[in-house]
Amino acid sequence: MTSGWPLRSYLELGAMPSAVPCARLHARQVLWERKMSEVAETVELLVSEIITNSVQASVGLASGQWDGVSSEGVPTVRFWLAADREKVLIQVWDGCHWKPERREPALEAESGRGLQLVEALSSEWGTFVPNGRNGKVVWALVAGTRDQAT
């Protein structure tokens, strides 16, 4: 999905809580280097939500809860960031085949609003299953313009 995007980055992370700040920092630095820092905060929030969901989905893989699929060691989460100087594409893969579902959490709930945030901050988002592979990719697109300062 990123072949037409001239600016690309990739990380493979262990599906652990520390993956979230690593991915956020990576996204911030890549966008700064590419003079797209005006969308960095939005991209960081989206990366945080999507990576968090993937890490949580991967917990079931390590314990063998997903249709008998088990994994030795720590499952991985794969993170791609692509840009074309006007838009940023975030893609996150995890080995769980269950697609995320938007829910309406109770007002006092401490979680369950991640996809609402993804919908609000991205111009588009979705999921797909890569051809011939296990798991799924969750993606989000952020529209922005390139920084004017050089």
N, C-alpha and C positions, 0 to 999 in steps of 0.2 A: 504494500500500500504506500510505501514511501519512495518508490523509485523515481517519481517525478519531482521530488523535493530536493533542491540543491544543497540545503544545509541539514545534515543528519548527525545524530548521536545515538549511542546505544550503551546500555548498562545491563549486566546480569547480576542480580542481587539475591542473597539468601532471603527466603521468606520469613524474615524476623522483623520485629518492631523497628530495629535500626535501619531497615531499608527505606523507611519513609523520610527521615531527615537527609539521608544520603541522596535520594532521588531529588528532593526539593533543592538542595544545595547545587547539585549537578545542573538542574534546569535553570536556576538563577544565573549560574556562571556562564553556561552556554549562551543564554539569551543576552547577557551583558556583552560577551565577546562578539556577538553577532549584531550588536547595536539594536536590539529589540527589547531593551529593559522596560519600556512602557507597559508591556504585557506580562512582565516577570511575576508580579504578585498574583495575578489571576492564574497564570500557568502553575505557579507553586501550589496554590490552593487546590487546583484540579489534580495535580500530580499527587498531592498528599491524600486526597480522598480516594483516588483510583488505586494507588499503591496500597493504602490501608485495606481496602476491600479485597485486593488480591492476596495480601498477606493473610488476612482472616480466612479466605477461601482455601488457602494452601494448608492451613492447620489440619483440615480434614484429610488432606492427602498424606501427611506424615503419619497420621494415626490410622490410615487405611479405611476411612469412613465413606469414601466415594465409590460406590459400586465395586468394592473389593480392590480398588486400585490402591496400592501402597507404594511408598517411596522410601528408599534407604537414605538416611541422613536428612539434611534440610532441603525441602523443596526450593525451587528457584522461582523468581519473578523476573520477567524480562521487560525492560523499559526502553522505548524508542521515543526520541524527540526529533521532529523534523520541522523545518520552516522554509518558506519561500520569500522571506522578507516582508510579507504582508499578513501571513497566517502562520499559526503554530499548530502542529498536529502532535498530540500525545497518544501513545499506544502502550498498553500494558498487557502482557500475557501472563497467565497462570495456568497450571495444569488441571484446574477444576472445570468441569464441563457445564456447571450450572451458571446461567447468565444472571446478572444482578437484576433485582426487581425493585422498583420504586415502591415505598410504603408510606403510609400516613401514620407516623408515630404519635403517641400521646404527648400532650403538651409538656409533661414533666419528664419524658424519656430523655436519656442522655445520649442516645445513638439513634441511627435510623434515618438521618436526614442527608446523608452523603449524596445520594443520587439527585435529590432536590437541588443541592448546591451545584452539582455537575450540570444539571439542566439550566440553572440560572446563569452560570458563568460562561458556558460554552455557546458557540453559535450553532453547533451540532454535536451530537454524541451518539454512540451506538456500540454494538458488540458484533463479533463474527467469530466463526470457528475457522482457523486456518486449514487450508486444503491438506488432507493427509496427516494431520497432526491432532494430538489430544489437546484438551483445554480450550481456552477462549482468549480473545483479545478484546479489551474494552478501550475505546478510543474517544477522544474529544478534540474538537477543533476550536481554536481561539482566533478570532479575527483581530487584527491590529495593524498599525502602520509602523514603519521603521523610524527609529529615532532620527531626528534632524541633525543633531550634533555629531560630529565625526571625531 
